[in-house]
Amino acid sequence: MITTVTLNPCLDKHIDVHGLVLYETNRWHLMSKYAGGKGIDVSRAIHEMGNDTIACGFLGSEEGREIETLLAKQGLKYRFTPISQPTRSCFIIYDTKTRRQTNLNAPGPRITPSELKLFHEDLHRESASSNIIVMSGSVPPGIPSNVYFTLIKSAHKLGKQTILDTTGKYLRAGLKAKPCLVKPNIREAEELLGRKLETEAEIILGAKEIVQMGAGIAVISMGKKGLIASDGKQVIKASSPYVRVKSAVGAGDSTVAGLAISLCRGDSLEEACRLGVAMGTAAVMTPGTELCHREDVLYWLPRIKIRRLA
């Protein structure tokens, strides 16, 4: 079992327009709704691959109930702590003419201390049968910046492995709790390290430095170039052949899902990177906020290139 934590979930509304014109009236021709948030996306991808998972976090009001309905339709297990304020809605505007998209993300509801306390209790109970807890995404107002540090420490006391996928001060604080794996992209790693990572050698050094900061494994995703991972002893590069990108939404979360599945199985770092890149590659082939499809993952899995780097 893999538990995912989404502190700031959202109701994603994907809107298609043809020829978006700024400062003018635009008419959309298709709108789809998805249960969104990085941890929820990880659970969706894990579930798609036939693995057991449960999504945890905060949900409130009508938007929260709509997310639960969407997850139930997918057969996904969940246990969200109720909150008084409504869950945020995020908008993804996709221009079918230019094939470019614009994201409009809300900050999220304010979480009270009592709601946070209840969440800790819910997570402790719901993750009892899990081997891994994946903690992903932004943090809503009202939650302290050391929240991931606290959650990781608590999980380790219970004998759980942890994966952290967040940014900025939340990533920096979380690293101090020594998560088993972190997965920043290049921009997030640059922000963490305070310098540019423009060459492969610089990315390798960056991954090793993040391990020194507390991560058991540091995985730096590089978009269409794949990823570089280090556990301090070895460095792995995983990449896929070129594919036509329909939407990059959820590709990183699909990659995290693959890493989590492999970590749960006790796979080698090579195999974890292979599955992560295969799932990320499959995700960009789907439109909107759809994630990877199992048949696409199985197609790409043997086609992922793995290299050991110095």
DRENDO-1510 file (C-alpha; in Angstrom, 1 decimal, always signed):
<recs>
REC; n; res; u; v; w
REC; 1; MET; +0.0; +0.0; +0.0 .
REC; 2; ILE; +1.2; +3.5; -0.8 .
REC; 3; THR; -0.4; +6.5; +1.0 .
REC; 4; THR; -0.3; +9.9; -0.7 .
REC; 5; VAL; -0.6; +13.3; +1.1 .
REC; 6; THR; -2.1; +16.3; -0.7 .
REC; 7; LEU; -2.3; +19.2; +1.7 .
REC; 8; ASN; -3.6; +21.6; -1.0 .
REC; 9; PRO; -5.8; +19.6; -3.4 .
REC; 10; CYS; -7.9; +21.3; -6.1 .
REC; 11; LEU; -10.7; +20.8; -8.5 .
REC; 12; ASP; -9.0; +21.1; -11.9 .
REC; 13; LYS; -11.1; +22.6; -14.6 .
REC; 14; HIS; -9.5; +22.0; -18.0 .
REC; 15; ILE; -10.9; +24.4; -20.6 .
REC; 16; ASP; -10.2; +24.2; -24.4 .
REC; 17; VAL; -10.3; +27.3; -26.6 .
REC; 18; HIS; -9.3; +27.7; -30.2 .
REC; 19; GLY; -7.1; +30.8; -30.6 .
REC; 20; LEU; -6.9; +32.4; -27.2 .
REC; 21; VAL; -6.8; +36.2; -27.5 .
REC; 22; LEU; -5.8; +38.2; -24.5 .
REC; 23; TYR; -7.9; +41.2; -23.4 .
REC; 24; GLU; -10.8; +39.9; -25.6 .
REC; 25; THR; -13.9; +37.8; -25.1 .
REC; 26; ASN; -13.0; +34.1; -25.7 .
REC; 27; ARG; -15.4; +31.2; -26.1 .
REC; 28; TRP; -14.4; +27.8; -24.9 .
REC; 29; HIS; -15.7; +24.6; -26.6 .
REC; 30; LEU; -14.9; +21.9; -24.0 .
REC; 31; MET; -14.5; +21.8; -20.3 .
REC; 32; SER; -13.5; +18.8; -18.2 .
REC; 33; LYS; -13.1; +18.4; -14.5 .
REC; 34; TYR; -10.5; +16.4; -12.6 .
REC; 35; ALA; -9.6; +15.7; -9.1 .
REC; 36; GLY; -6.3; +17.6; -8.9 .
REC; 37; GLY; -3.3; +18.1; -6.6 .
REC; 38; LYS; +0.1; +16.5; -6.9 .
REC; 39; GLY; -0.5; +13.7; -4.3 .
REC; 40; ILE; -3.9; +12.9; -5.7 .
REC; 41; ASP; -2.3; +12.7; -9.2 .
REC; 42; VAL; +0.3; +10.3; -7.8 .
REC; 43; SER; -2.4; +8.1; -6.4 .
REC; 44; ARG; -4.3; +8.2; -9.7 .
REC; 45; ALA; -1.2; +7.0; -11.5 .
REC; 46; ILE; -0.4; +4.3; -9.0 .
REC; 47; HIS; -4.0; +3.1; -9.2 .
REC; 48; GLU; -3.8; +3.0; -13.0 .
REC; 49; MET; -0.8; +0.6; -12.7 .
REC; 50; GLY; -2.8; -1.8; -10.6 .
REC; 51; ASN; -1.2; -1.0; -7.3 .
REC; 52; ASP; -3.0; -0.3; -4.0 .
REC; 53; THR; -3.0; +3.3; -2.8 .
REC; 54; ILE; -5.0; +5.7; -0.6 .
REC; 55; ALA; -5.1; +9.5; -1.0 .
REC; 56; CYS; -5.2; +11.7; +2.1 .
REC; 57; GLY; -5.3; +15.4; +2.7 .
REC; 58; PHE; -7.9; +18.2; +3.3 .
REC; 59; LEU; -11.2; +18.8; +1.5 .
REC; 60; GLY; -14.0; +21.2; +2.1 .
REC; 61; SER; -17.3; +22.4; +0.8 .
REC; 62; GLU; -19.0; +21.6; -2.5 .
REC; 63; GLU; -15.6; +21.5; -4.4 .
REC; 64; GLY; -14.3; +18.9; -2.0 .
REC; 65; ARG; -17.4; +16.7; -2.4 .
REC; 66; GLU; -17.0; +16.9; -6.2 .
REC; 67; ILE; -13.4; +15.7; -5.9 .
REC; 68; GLU; -14.5; +12.8; -3.7 .
REC; 69; THR; -17.2; +11.9; -6.3 .
REC; 70; LEU; -14.6; +12.0; -9.1 .
REC; 71; LEU; -12.2; +9.8; -7.2 .
REC; 72; ALA; -14.9; +7.3; -6.3 .
REC; 73; LYS; -15.8; +7.0; -10.0 .
REC; 74; GLN; -12.2; +6.0; -10.6 .
REC; 75; GLY; -12.3; +3.4; -7.8 .
REC; 76; LEU; -9.7; +5.2; -5.9 .
REC; 77; LYS; -9.5; +4.9; -2.1 .
REC; 78; TYR; -9.4; +8.2; -0.1 .
REC; 79; ARG; -9.6; +9.6; +3.4 .
REC; 80; PHE; -9.7; +13.4; +3.5 .
REC; 81; THR; -9.9; +15.5; +6.6 .
REC; 82; PRO; -12.9; +17.8; +6.4 .
REC; 83; ILE; -12.2; +21.6; +6.6 .
REC; 84; SER; -14.5; +24.6; +6.9 .
REC; 85; GLN; -13.3; +26.6; +3.9 .
REC; 86; PRO; -13.9; +25.4; +0.3 .
REC; 87; THR; -11.2; +23.5; -1.6 .
REC; 88; ARG; -9.6; +25.6; -4.3 .
REC; 89; SER; -10.4; +25.4; -8.0 .
REC; 90; CYS; -7.6; +25.6; -10.6 .
REC; 91; PHE; -8.0; +26.4; -14.3 .
REC; 92; ILE; -6.0; +25.0; -17.1 .
REC; 93; ILE; -6.7; +26.9; -20.3 .
REC; 94; TYR; -5.5; +25.0; -23.4 .
REC; 95; ASP; -5.3; +26.7; -26.8 .
REC; 96; THR; -6.0; +24.0; -29.4 .
REC; 97; LYS; -4.7; +26.4; -32.1 .
REC; 98; THR; -1.2; +27.0; -30.6 .
REC; 99; ARG; -1.1; +23.9; -28.4 .
REC; 100; ARG; -0.1; +26.0; -25.5 .
REC; 101; GLN; -1.7; +26.1; -22.1 .
REC; 102; THR; -2.0; +28.6; -19.3 .
REC; 103; ASN; -2.6; +27.6; -15.7 .
REC; 104; LEU; -4.4; +29.7; -13.1 .
REC; 105; ASN; -3.9; +28.3; -9.6 .
REC; 106; ALA; -5.6; +29.5; -6.4 .
REC; 107; PRO; -3.6; +29.7; -3.1 .
REC; 108; GLY; -6.0; +27.4; -1.3 .
REC; 109; PRO; -8.1; +27.5; +1.9 .
REC; 110; ARG; -6.8; +28.5; +5.3 .
REC; 111; ILE; -6.3; +25.5; +7.6 .
REC; 112; THR; -7.0; +25.9; +11.3 .
REC; 113; PRO; -4.8; +24.3; +14.0 .
REC; 114; SER; -7.6; +22.0; +15.0 .
REC; 115; GLU; -8.0; +20.8; +11.4 .
REC; 116; LEU; -4.3; +20.2; +11.1 .
REC; 117; LYS; -4.3; +18.2; +14.3 .
REC; 118; LEU; -7.2; +16.1; +13.1 .
REC; 119; PHE; -5.3; +15.5; +9.8 .
REC; 120; HIS; -2.3; +14.1; +11.7 .
REC; 121; GLU; -4.6; +11.7; +13.5 .
REC; 122; ASP; -6.3; +10.6; +10.2 .
REC; 123; LEU; -3.0; +10.1; +8.4 .
REC; 124; HIS; -1.6; +8.0; +11.3 .
REC; 125; ARG; -4.6; +5.7; +11.1 .
REC; 126; GLU; -5.0; +5.5; +7.4 .
REC; 127; SER; -1.3; +4.8; +6.6 .
REC; 128; ALA; -1.0; +2.0; +9.1 .
REC; 129; SER; -0.9; -0.7; +6.4 .
REC; 130; SER; +1.3; +1.4; +4.0 .
REC; 131; ASN; +4.9; +0.9; +3.3 .
REC; 132; ILE; +5.5; +4.3; +1.7 .
REC; 133; ILE; +4.0; +7.8; +2.3 .
REC; 134; VAL; +4.3; +10.2; -0.7 .
REC; 135; MET; +4.0; +13.9; +0.3 .
REC; 136; SER; +3.5; +16.2; -2.6 .
REC; 137; GLY; +2.7; +19.7; -3.6 .
REC; 138; SER; +2.1; +23.2; -2.2 .
REC; 139; VAL; +1.0; +24.0; +1.4 .
REC; 140; PRO; -2.2; +26.1; +2.0 .
REC; 141; PRO; -2.4; +29.1; +4.3 .
REC; 142; GLY; -2.4; +28.4; +8.0 .
REC; 143; ILE; +0.0; +25.5; +7.9 .
REC; 144; PRO; +3.6; +26.0; +9.3 .
REC; 145; SER; +6.5; +25.8; +6.9 .
REC; 146; ASN; +8.0; +22.8; +8.7 .
REC; 147; VAL; +4.9; +20.7; +8.1 .
REC; 148; TYR; +6.7; +18.2; +5.8 .
REC; 149; PHE; +9.6; +17.9; +8.4 .
REC; 150; THR; +7.0; +17.0; +11.0 .
REC; 151; LEU; +5.2; +14.5; +8.8 .
REC; 152; ILE; +8.4; +12.8; +7.6 .
REC; 153; LYS; +9.7; +12.5; +11.2 .
REC; 154; SER; +6.4; +11.0; +12.3 .
REC; 155; ALA; +6.3; +8.6; +9.4 .
REC; 156; HIS; +9.9; +7.4; +10.0 .
REC; 157; LYS; +9.0; +6.7; +13.7 .
REC; 158; LEU; +6.3; +4.3; +12.4 .
REC; 159; GLY; +8.8; +2.6; +10.1 .
REC; 160; LYS; +7.4; +4.1; +6.9 .
REC; 161; GLN; +9.5; +5.1; +3.8 .
REC; 162; THR; +8.9; +8.6; +2.6 .
REC; 163; ILE; +9.0; +10.5; -0.7 .
REC; 164; LEU; +8.9; +14.3; -0.8 .
REC; 165; ASP; +8.0; +16.3; -3.9 .
REC; 166; THR; +7.6; +20.0; -3.0 .
REC; 167; THR; +9.4; +23.3; -3.5 .
REC; 168; GLY; +11.1; +26.2; -1.8 .
REC; 169; LYS; +11.1; +26.5; +2.0 .
REC; 170; TYR; +9.0; +23.4; +2.3 .
REC; 171; LEU; +11.5; +21.3; +0.5 .
REC; 172; ARG; +14.4; +22.8; +2.4 .
REC; 173; ALA; +12.7; +22.1; +5.8 .
REC; 174; GLY; +11.6; +18.7; +4.7 .
REC; 175; LEU; +15.1; +17.6; +3.7 .
REC; 176; LYS; +16.2; +18.1; +7.4 .
REC; 177; ALA; +14.0; +15.1; +8.3 .
REC; 178; LYS; +15.9; +12.9; +5.8 .
REC; 179; PRO; +13.2; +11.7; +3.4 .
REC; 180; CYS; +14.0; +8.5; +1.5 .
REC; 181; LEU; +13.6; +10.2; -1.8 .
REC; 182; VAL; +13.0; +13.7; -3.2 .
REC; 183; LYS; +12.2; +14.7; -6.8 .
REC; 184; PRO; +12.7; +18.3; -7.7 .
REC; 185; ASN; +12.8; +19.4; -11.3 .
REC; 186; ILE; +15.7; +21.4; -12.5 .
REC; 187; ARG; +14.2; +24.8; -11.6 .
REC; 188; GLU; +13.3; +23.6; -8.1 .
REC; 189; ALA; +16.8; +22.1; -7.6 .
REC; 190; GLU; +18.3; +25.4; -8.8 .
REC; 191; GLU; +16.2; +27.3; -6.3 .
REC; 192; LEU; +17.2; +24.9; -3.5 .
REC; 193; LEU; +20.9; +25.1; -4.3 .
REC; 194; GLY; +21.0; +28.8; -5.2 .
REC; 195; ARG; +22.7; +28.3; -8.6 .
REC; 196; LYS; +22.1; +27.3; -12.2 .
REC; 197; LEU; +22.3; +23.7; -13.3 .
REC; 198; GLU; +22.9; +24.0; -17.0 .
REC; 199; THR; +25.1; +21.0; -17.9 .
REC; 200; GLU; +24.8; +17.3; -17.1 .
REC; 201; ALA; +27.8; +17.5; -14.9 .
REC; 202; GLU; +26.2; +20.4; -12.9 .
REC; 203; ILE; +23.0; +18.4; -12.5 .
REC; 204; ILE; +25.0; +15.4; -11.2 .
REC; 205; LEU; +26.8; +17.5; -8.7 .
REC; 206; GLY; +23.4; +19.1; -7.7 .
REC; 207; ALA; +21.9; +15.6; -7.1 .
REC; 208; LYS; +24.8; +14.6; -4.9 .
REC; 209; GLU; +24.6; +17.8; -2.9 .
REC; 210; ILE; +20.9; +17.3; -2.3 .
REC; 211; VAL; +21.8; +13.8; -0.9 .
REC; 212; GLN; +24.3; +15.5; +1.4 .
REC; 213; MET; +21.5; +17.8; +2.5 .
REC; 214; GLY; +19.5; +14.8; +3.8 .
REC; 215; ALA; +17.8; +12.9; +1.0 .
REC; 216; GLY; +18.4; +9.2; +0.7 .
REC; 217; ILE; +17.9; +9.5; -3.1 .
REC; 218; ALA; +17.8; +12.7; -5.1 .
REC; 219; VAL; +16.0; +12.6; -8.4 .
REC; 220; ILE; +16.2; +15.7; -10.6 .
REC; 221; SER; +13.8; +15.5; -13.5 .
REC; 222; MET; +14.8; +17.2; -16.7 .
REC; 223; GLY; +11.5; +17.2; -18.7 .
REC; 224; LYS; +12.0; +15.6; -22.2 .
REC; 225; LYS; +15.6; +14.8; -21.3 .
REC; 226; GLY; +14.5; +12.3; -18.6 .
REC; 227; LEU; +16.0; +12.4; -15.1 .
REC; 228; ILE; +19.3; +12.0; -13.2 .
REC; 229; ALA; +19.2; +10.2; -9.8 .
REC; 230; SER; +21.9; +9.7; -7.1 .
REC; 231; ASP; +21.9; +7.9; -3.8 .
REC; 232; GLY; +25.4; +9.2; -3.0 .
REC; 233; LYS; +27.1; +6.1; -4.3 .
REC; 234; GLN; +25.9; +5.8; -7.9 .
REC; 235; VAL; +24.4; +8.1; -10.5 .
REC; 236; ILE; +21.8; +7.0; -13.0 .
REC; 237; LYS; +20.5; +8.8; -16.0 .
REC; 238; ALA; +17.2; +7.6; -17.5 .
REC; 239; SER; +15.8; +9.0; -20.8 .
REC; 240; SER; +13.1; +8.1; -23.3 .
REC; 241; PRO; +12.9; +8.4; -27.1 .
REC; 242; TYR; +11.1; +11.5; -28.4 .
REC; 243; VAL; +7.4; +11.6; -28.1 .
REC; 244; ARG; +4.9; +14.2; -29.2 .
REC; 245; VAL; +3.7; +16.1; -26.1 .
REC; 246; LYS; +0.0; +16.6; -25.7 .
REC; 247; SER; +0.1; +17.9; -22.1 .
REC; 248; ALA; +2.8; +18.0; -19.5 .
REC; 249; VAL; +0.3; +18.3; -16.7 .
REC; 250; GLY; +0.9; +15.4; -14.2 .
REC; 251; ALA; +4.0; +14.1; -15.9 .
REC; 252; GLY; +6.2; +14.7; -12.8 .
REC; 253; ASP; +3.5; +13.2; -10.6 .
REC; 254; SER; +3.4; +10.1; -12.8 .
REC; 255; THR; +7.2; +9.9; -12.5 .
REC; 256; VAL; +6.9; +10.1; -8.7 .
REC; 257; ALA; +4.3; +7.3; -8.8 .
REC; 258; GLY; +6.7; +5.1; -10.7 .
REC; 259; LEU; +9.5; +5.7; -8.2 .
REC; 260; ALA; +7.1; +5.0; -5.3 .
REC; 261; ILE; +5.9; +1.7; -6.9 .
REC; 262; SER; +9.5; +0.6; -7.4 .
REC; 263; LEU; +10.6; +1.7; -3.9 .
REC; 264; CYS; +7.7; -0.2; -2.4 .
REC; 265; ARG; +8.8; -3.4; -4.4 .
REC; 266; GLY; +12.4; -3.0; -3.3 .
REC; 267; ASP; +13.6; -2.5; -6.9 .
REC; 268; SER; +17.1; -1.2; -7.8 .
REC; 269; LEU; +17.6; +2.5; -8.4 .
REC; 270; GLU; +18.0; +1.7; -12.1 .
REC; 271; GLU; +14.6; +0.0; -12.3 .
REC; 272; ALA; +12.9; +2.7; -10.3 .
REC; 273; CYS; +14.2; +5.3; -12.7 .
REC; 274; ARG; +13.1; +3.2; -15.7 .
REC; 275; LEU; +9.6; +2.9; -14.4 .
REC; 276; GLY; +9.4; +6.6; -13.4 .
REC; 277; VAL; +10.5; +7.8; -16.8 .
REC; 278; ALA; +8.2; +5.3; -18.6 .
REC; 279; MET; +5.2; +6.6; -16.6 .
REC; 280; GLY; +6.2; +10.2; -17.1 .
REC; 281; THR; +6.6; +9.6; -20.8 .
REC; 282; ALA; +3.2; +8.0; -21.0 .
REC; 283; ALA; +1.6; +10.9; -19.2 .
REC; 284; VAL; +2.7; +13.5; -21.7 .
REC; 285; MET; +1.0; +11.5; -24.4 .
REC; 286; THR; -2.4; +12.2; -22.9 .
REC; 287; PRO; -4.4; +15.4; -23.2 .
REC; 288; GLY; -5.4; +17.8; -20.5 .
REC; 289; THR; -5.0; +16.6; -16.9 .
REC; 290; GLU; -5.2; +12.9; -17.9 .
REC; 291; LEU; -2.3; +10.9; -16.6 .
REC; 292; CYS; -0.5; +7.8; -17.9 .
REC; 293; HIS; -2.3; +4.8; -19.3 .
REC; 294; ARG; -1.0; +1.4; -18.2 .
REC; 295; GLU; -0.7; +0.1; -21.8 .
REC; 296; ASP; +1.4; +3.1; -22.8 .
REC; 297; VAL; +3.7; +2.6; -19.7 .
REC; 298; LEU; +4.2; -1.1; -20.6 .
REC; 299; TYR; +5.1; -0.1; -24.2 .
REC; 300; TRP; +7.7; +2.5; -23.2 .
REC; 301; LEU; +9.2; +0.5; -20.3 .
REC; 302; PRO; +11.7; -1.6; -22.3 .
REC; 303; ARG; +12.5; +1.5; -24.5 .
REC; 304; ILE; +13.8; +3.6; -21.6 .
REC; 305; LYS; +17.5; +4.2; -21.9 .
REC; 306; ILE; +19.5; +3.7; -18.7 .
REC; 307; ARG; +23.1; +4.9; -18.2 .
REC; 308; ARG; +25.4; +4.8; -15.2 .
REC; 309; LEU; +27.3; +8.1; -14.9 .
REC; 310; ALA; +30.5; +8.9; -13.2 .
</recs>
